Amino acid sequence: MTDVIYEQIGREYGSTRQADPRISDAIRLALGDAESIVNIGAGAGSYEPTDIAVVPVEPSLTMIRQRAESLAPAVVGVAEELPLASRSVDAALAVLTVHHWSSWPRAFAEIRRVARKRAVFFTHDPTAGFAWLDDYFSAFRTDSTRRYPPLAEFNALGGQVTSHPVLIPADCTDGFTGAYWRRPDAYLDPTIRANMSTFALLSTYAVEAGLRALARDLASRTWQHRYAEILDLPELDVGYRIVLAEFA
Ligand SMILES: C[S@@+](CC[C@H](N)C(=O)[O-])C[C@H]1O[C@@H](n2cnc3c(N)ncnc32)[C@H](O)[C@@H]1O
């Protein structure tokens, strides 16, 4: 069984979800000397390096249809059953997708089967929260603890596993959940929320109650006073991490 949510919510993915160049650089650095990768949960192709061979694997046709023609064609498949031969690529890449997988042990075993050198994940640490968003959408806490693997879970990959905070720029171009930490009005825009699975999976009641409180606090400038210390920061730790597993 796989998570089909992007079949429903991903139709306009590219409108708010453009790869951020600074996050892209951090991911490319982590891939190191890999000359071939499988990009698992490749979606529309964000963060796929253009200087090495890529096999994109993605279950959602809605997402695959949004891939640029210049990118490698995607293979339909899931992390839990990778459609690749054993030891066929140097590295596995998985960007903002592990929280959609149905079985981390099965997917990690598949990654170990196909990747010779390493695996690189860009994910969210469920213990870190989403900064001030947790004050308005308290259900994020429970939801992300349930959906995102604890960082310790990645140790099951074997090899040497390390995690590295990725600070999110104030003008991040990839509209994932924590991207708009310094642009709070963005969360009031349904088009922006539509491409965030965190919002899609919250109850309508929790979303509407949080939005009402946020709109009220922005209008009264309570939000601006309460979070004054972050308003001049160029980047913030909103819980995003690169997890790097070195196998060699
Ligand atoms: C938030 S999108 C990220 C897409 C892309 N990696 C990016 O950074 O833009 C999550 C992707 O994971 C895919 N996905 C869901 N379940 C999956 C599974 N079991 N195996 C692989 N990918 C999956 C979704 O279809 C979706 O394209």
The ligand as an SDF file (V2000), in Angstrom:
LIG
                    3D

 27 29  0  0  0  0  0  0  0  0999 V2000
    6.4620   16.1720   -1.2160 C   0  0  0  0  0  0  0  0  0  0  0  0
    6.6160   15.1980   -2.6600 S   0  0  0  0  0  0  0  0  0  0  0  0
    8.3660   15.3990   -2.9840 C   0  0  0  0  0  0  0  0  0  0  0  0
    8.6920   15.2080   -4.4240 C   0  0  0  0  0  0  0  0  0  0  0  0
   10.1400   15.5400   -4.7900 C   0  0  0  0  0  0  0  0  0  0  0  0
   11.0800   14.6470   -4.1350 N   0  0  0  0  0  0  0  0  0  0  0  0
   10.4290   16.9810   -4.4470 C   0  0  0  0  0  0  0  0  0  0  0  0
   11.3220   17.2460   -3.6260 O   0  0  0  0  0  0  0  0  0  0  0  0
    9.7620   17.8600   -5.0070 O   0  0  0  0  0  0  0  0  0  0  0  0
    6.5400   13.5130   -2.0590 C   0  0  0  0  0  0  0  0  0  0  0  0
    6.5950   12.4850   -3.1650 C   0  0  0  0  0  0  0  0  0  0  0  0
    6.7060   11.1620   -2.6070 O   0  0  0  0  0  0  0  0  0  0  0  0
    5.9440   10.3090   -3.4380 C   0  0  0  0  0  0  0  0  0  0  0  0
    5.6250    9.0510   -2.7190 N   0  0  0  0  0  0  0  0  0  0  0  0
    4.5320    8.7550   -1.9710 C   0  0  0  0  0  0  0  0  0  0  0  0
    4.6040    7.4880   -1.5110 N   0  0  0  0  0  0  0  0  0  0  0  0
    5.7630    6.9560   -1.9720 C   0  0  0  0  0  0  0  0  0  0  0  0
    6.4010    5.6780   -1.8510 C   0  0  0  0  0  0  0  0  0  0  0  0
    5.8540    4.6980   -1.1210 N   0  0  0  0  0  0  0  0  0  0  0  0
    7.5760    5.4980   -2.4920 N   0  0  0  0  0  0  0  0  0  0  0  0
    8.1420    6.4780   -3.2120 C   0  0  0  0  0  0  0  0  0  0  0  0
    7.5790    7.7140   -3.3530 N   0  0  0  0  0  0  0  0  0  0  0  0
    6.4220    7.9570   -2.7460 C   0  0  0  0  0  0  0  0  0  0  0  0
    4.7170   11.1510   -3.7620 C   0  0  0  0  0  0  0  0  0  0  0  0
    3.9700   10.6490   -4.8540 O   0  0  0  0  0  0  0  0  0  0  0  0
    5.3610   12.5050   -4.0310 C   0  0  0  0  0  0  0  0  0  0  0  0
    5.7210   12.6650   -5.3750 O   0  0  0  0  0  0  0  0  0  0  0  0
  1  2  1  0
  2  3  1  0
  2 10  1  0
  3  4  1  0
  4  5  1  0
  5  6  1  0
  5  7  1  0
  7  8  2  0
  7  9  1  0
 10 11  1  0
 11 12  1  0
 11 26  1  0
 12 13  1  0
 13 14  1  0
 13 24  1  0
 14 15  1  0
 14 23  1  0
 15 16  2  0
 16 17  1  0
 17 18  1  0
 17 23  2  0
 18 19  1  0
 18 20  2  0
 20 21  1  0
 21 22  2  0
 22 23  1  0
 24 25  1  0
 24 26  1  0
 26 27  1  0
M  CHG  2   2   1   9  -1
M  END
$$$$
